[in-house]
Amino acid sequence: MNSLKTEIKNSESYVLFNVQGELYGTPMLTVREIVPFQTPRAVPNTKKNFLGVINLRGDIVGVVDLRIWFQDDKQNMRRSNHKALLVVESDAGVVAVAVDAIEAICSLEGKDIESSKGMPSSFAEGGMIGLGKFKQGLATLVDLRALCSVVEIAMERKERWAG
């Protein structure tokens, strides 16, 4: 599903999750499963946001850290305390997204979503849906399937050999 064509329905269920104290939500239909966090095995020559791989019932699955992906490297990031993995099937294959906590599964009416139409197109192309107003607070809504379809995990040669 192309994130630009994401339609806001009358009511849709979202998985609300926490990363670095910020509330995010993703459409429940984009999540294949939610599993407890497993420490991934590191893979050489990958970007900082790629934690490594895990064995998920016989399948090797890459693990992406949203904390690093969403944050500017210059910011002082607190040590992560991942508790869960959101597993999604993206154009790049099955990917697990490490999050600090699963907050809730909630329905949201279309009227409670501020769409990403007013935001730069790079947000929508990267999976940004908009902002949702939940009882738990304001959440940034992202399409994890779209985000994981564009994630770059391998370091470019110039990054690997930079002094």
Contacts in CASP RR format, 6 or more apart in sequence:
PFRMAT RR
TARGET T0000
AUTHOR 0000-0000-0000
METHOD contacts of the structure
MODEL  1
MNSLKTEIKNSESYVLFNVQGELYGTPMLTVREIVPFQTPRAVPNTKKNF
LGVINLRGDIVGVVDLRIWFQDDKQNMRRSNHKALLVVESDAGVVAVAVD
AIEAICSLEGKDIESSKGMPSSFAEGGMIGLGKFKQGLATLVDLRALCSV
VEIAMERKERWAG
1 30 0 8 1.000
1 143 0 8 1.000
1 145 0 8 1.000
1 146 0 8 1.000
2 146 0 8 1.000
3 124 0 8 1.000
3 125 0 8 1.000
3 126 0 8 1.000
3 127 0 8 1.000
3 128 0 8 1.000
3 129 0 8 1.000
3 143 0 8 1.000
3 146 0 8 1.000
4 124 0 8 1.000
4 125 0 8 1.000
6 27 0 8 1.000
6 127 0 8 1.000
6 129 0 8 1.000
6 143 0 8 1.000
8 110 0 8 1.000
8 113 0 8 1.000
8 115 0 8 1.000
8 129 0 8 1.000
9 110 0 8 1.000
10 109 0 8 1.000
10 110 0 8 1.000
11 107 0 8 1.000
11 108 0 8 1.000
11 109 0 8 1.000
11 110 0 8 1.000
12 27 0 8 1.000
12 28 0 8 1.000
12 29 0 8 1.000
12 107 0 8 1.000
12 108 0 8 1.000
12 110 0 8 1.000
13 27 0 8 1.000
13 28 0 8 1.000
13 29 0 8 1.000
13 105 0 8 1.000
13 106 0 8 1.000
13 107 0 8 1.000
13 108 0 8 1.000
14 25 0 8 1.000
14 26 0 8 1.000
14 27 0 8 1.000
14 28 0 8 1.000
14 105 0 8 1.000
14 106 0 8 1.000
14 107 0 8 1.000
14 108 0 8 1.000
14 134 0 8 1.000
14 139 0 8 1.000
14 141 0 8 1.000
15 25 0 8 1.000
15 26 0 8 1.000
15 27 0 8 1.000
15 28 0 8 1.000
15 31 0 8 1.000
15 34 0 8 1.000
15 86 0 8 1.000
15 102 0 8 1.000
15 105 0 8 1.000
16 23 0 8 1.000
16 24 0 8 1.000
16 25 0 8 1.000
16 102 0 8 1.000
16 103 0 8 1.000
16 104 0 8 1.000
16 105 0 8 1.000
16 106 0 8 1.000
16 134 0 8 1.000
16 136 0 8 1.000
16 139 0 8 1.000
17 23 0 8 1.000
17 24 0 8 1.000
17 25 0 8 1.000
17 26 0 8 1.000
17 84 0 8 1.000
17 86 0 8 1.000
17 99 0 8 1.000
17 100 0 8 1.000
17 101 0 8 1.000
17 102 0 8 1.000
17 103 0 8 1.000
18 24 0 8 1.000
18 99 0 8 1.000
18 100 0 8 1.000
18 101 0 8 1.000
18 102 0 8 1.000
18 103 0 8 1.000
19 66 0 8 1.000
19 67 0 8 1.000
19 70 0 8 1.000
19 99 0 8 1.000
19 100 0 8 1.000
20 67 0 8 1.000
20 70 0 8 1.000
20 71 0 8 1.000
20 77 0 8 1.000
20 78 0 8 1.000
20 80 0 8 1.000
20 100 0 8 1.000
21 100 0 8 1.000
22 70 0 8 1.000
22 140 0 8 1.000
23 103 0 8 1.000
23 134 0 8 1.000
23 136 0 8 1.000
23 137 0 8 1.000
23 138 0 8 1.000
23 139 0 8 1.000
23 140 0 8 1.000
24 66 0 8 1.000
24 99 0 8 1.000
24 139 0 8 1.000
24 140 0 8 1.000
24 141 0 8 1.000
24 142 0 8 1.000
25 132 0 8 1.000
25 139 0 8 1.000
25 140 0 8 1.000
25 141 0 8 1.000
25 142 0 8 1.000
26 86 0 8 1.000
26 141 0 8 1.000
26 142 0 8 1.000
26 143 0 8 1.000
26 144 0 8 1.000
27 129 0 8 1.000
27 141 0 8 1.000
27 143 0 8 1.000
28 105 0 8 1.000
30 88 0 8 1.000
30 143 0 8 1.000
30 144 0 8 1.000
30 145 0 8 1.000
31 86 0 8 1.000
31 87 0 8 1.000
31 88 0 8 1.000
31 144 0 8 1.000
32 87 0 8 1.000
32 88 0 8 1.000
32 89 0 8 1.000
32 94 0 8 1.000
33 87 0 8 1.000
34 84 0 8 1.000
34 85 0 8 1.000
34 86 0 8 1.000
34 87 0 8 1.000
34 102 0 8 1.000
35 56 0 8 1.000
35 84 0 8 1.000
35 85 0 8 1.000
35 87 0 8 1.000
35 96 0 8 1.000
36 83 0 8 1.000
36 84 0 8 1.000
36 85 0 8 1.000
37 82 0 8 1.000
37 83 0 8 1.000
37 84 0 8 1.000
37 85 0 8 1.000
37 98 0 8 1.000
38 54 0 8 1.000
38 56 0 8 1.000
38 85 0 8 1.000
39 54 0 8 1.000
40 51 0 8 1.000
40 52 0 8 1.000
40 53 0 8 1.000
40 54 0 8 1.000
40 62 0 8 1.000
40 63 0 8 1.000
41 52 0 8 1.000
41 53 0 8 1.000
41 54 0 8 1.000
42 51 0 8 1.000
42 52 0 8 1.000
43 50 0 8 1.000
43 52 0 8 1.000
43 53 0 8 1.000
43 153 0 8 1.000
45 154 0 8 1.000
45 155 0 8 1.000
45 160 0 8 1.000
46 52 0 8 1.000
46 153 0 8 1.000
46 154 0 8 1.000
46 155 0 8 1.000
47 152 0 8 1.000
47 153 0 8 1.000
47 154 0 8 1.000
47 155 0 8 1.000
48 65 0 8 1.000
48 68 0 8 1.000
48 73 0 8 1.000
49 64 0 8 1.000
49 65 0 8 1.000
49 66 0 8 1.000
49 68 0 8 1.000
49 69 0 8 1.000
49 151 0 8 1.000
49 153 0 8 1.000
50 62 0 8 1.000
50 63 0 8 1.000
50 64 0 8 1.000
50 65 0 8 1.000
50 151 0 8 1.000
50 153 0 8 1.000
51 62 0 8 1.000
51 63 0 8 1.000
51 64 0 8 1.000
51 65 0 8 1.000
51 98 0 8 1.000
52 62 0 8 1.000
52 63 0 8 1.000
53 60 0 8 1.000
53 61 0 8 1.000
53 62 0 8 1.000
53 63 0 8 1.000
54 60 0 8 1.000
54 61 0 8 1.000
54 62 0 8 1.000
54 63 0 8 1.000
54 85 0 8 1.000
54 96 0 8 1.000
55 61 0 8 1.000
56 87 0 8 1.000
56 94 0 8 1.000
56 96 0 8 1.000
59 94 0 8 1.000
61 87 0 8 1.000
61 94 0 8 1.000
61 95 0 8 1.000
61 96 0 8 1.000
62 94 0 8 1.000
62 95 0 8 1.000
62 96 0 8 1.000
62 153 0 8 1.000
63 85 0 8 1.000
63 95 0 8 1.000
63 96 0 8 1.000
63 97 0 8 1.000
63 98 0 8 1.000
64 95 0 8 1.000
64 96 0 8 1.000
64 97 0 8 1.000
64 98 0 8 1.000
64 148 0 8 1.000
64 151 0 8 1.000
64 153 0 8 1.000
65 80 0 8 1.000
65 82 0 8 1.000
65 98 0 8 1.000
66 97 0 8 1.000
66 98 0 8 1.000
66 99 0 8 1.000
67 77 0 8 1.000
67 80 0 8 1.000
67 98 0 8 1.000
67 100 0 8 1.000
68 77 0 8 1.000
69 147 0 8 1.000
69 151 0 8 1.000
71 77 0 8 1.000
80 98 0 8 1.000
80 100 0 8 1.000
81 100 0 8 1.000
82 98 0 8 1.000
82 99 0 8 1.000
82 100 0 8 1.000
83 99 0 8 1.000
83 100 0 8 1.000
83 101 0 8 1.000
83 102 0 8 1.000
84 98 0 8 1.000
84 99 0 8 1.000
84 101 0 8 1.000
84 102 0 8 1.000
85 96 0 8 1.000
85 97 0 8 1.000
85 98 0 8 1.000
85 99 0 8 1.000
86 96 0 8 1.000
86 97 0 8 1.000
86 99 0 8 1.000
86 144 0 8 1.000
87 94 0 8 1.000
87 95 0 8 1.000
87 96 0 8 1.000
87 97 0 8 1.000
88 94 0 8 1.000
88 95 0 8 1.000
88 96 0 8 1.000
88 97 0 8 1.000
88 144 0 8 1.000
88 145 0 8 1.000
88 148 0 8 1.000
89 145 0 8 1.000
90 144 0 8 1.000
90 145 0 8 1.000
90 146 0 8 1.000
90 147 0 8 1.000
90 148 0 8 1.000
90 149 0 8 1.000
90 151 0 8 1.000
91 149 0 8 1.000
92 148 0 8 1.000
92 149 0 8 1.000
92 150 0 8 1.000
92 151 0 8 1.000
93 148 0 8 1.000
95 148 0 8 1.000
95 151 0 8 1.000
97 144 0 8 1.000
97 147 0 8 1.000
97 148 0 8 1.000
103 136 0 8 1.000
104 134 0 8 1.000
104 136 0 8 1.000
106 134 0 8 1.000
106 135 0 8 1.000
106 136 0 8 1.000
108 132 0 8 1.000
108 133 0 8 1.000
108 134 0 8 1.000
112 132 0 8 1.000
112 133 0 8 1.000
112 134 0 8 1.000
113 129 0 8 1.000
113 130 0 8 1.000
113 131 0 8 1.000
113 132 0 8 1.000
113 133 0 8 1.000
113 141 0 8 1.000
114 130 0 8 1.000
114 131 0 8 1.000
114 132 0 8 1.000
114 133 0 8 1.000
115 129 0 8 1.000
115 130 0 8 1.000
116 123 0 8 1.000
116 124 0 8 1.000
116 128 0 8 1.000
116 129 0 8 1.000
116 130 0 8 1.000
117 124 0 8 1.000
119 128 0 8 1.000
119 130 0 8 1.000
125 150 0 8 1.000
126 143 0 8 1.000
126 146 0 8 1.000
126 147 0 8 1.000
126 150 0 8 1.000
127 142 0 8 1.000
127 143 0 8 1.000
127 146 0 8 1.000
127 147 0 8 1.000
128 140 0 8 1.000
128 141 0 8 1.000
128 142 0 8 1.000
128 143 0 8 1.000
129 141 0 8 1.000
129 142 0 8 1.000
129 143 0 8 1.000
130 140 0 8 1.000
130 141 0 8 1.000
131 138 0 8 1.000
131 139 0 8 1.000
131 140 0 8 1.000
131 141 0 8 1.000
132 138 0 8 1.000
132 139 0 8 1.000
132 140 0 8 1.000
132 141 0 8 1.000
END
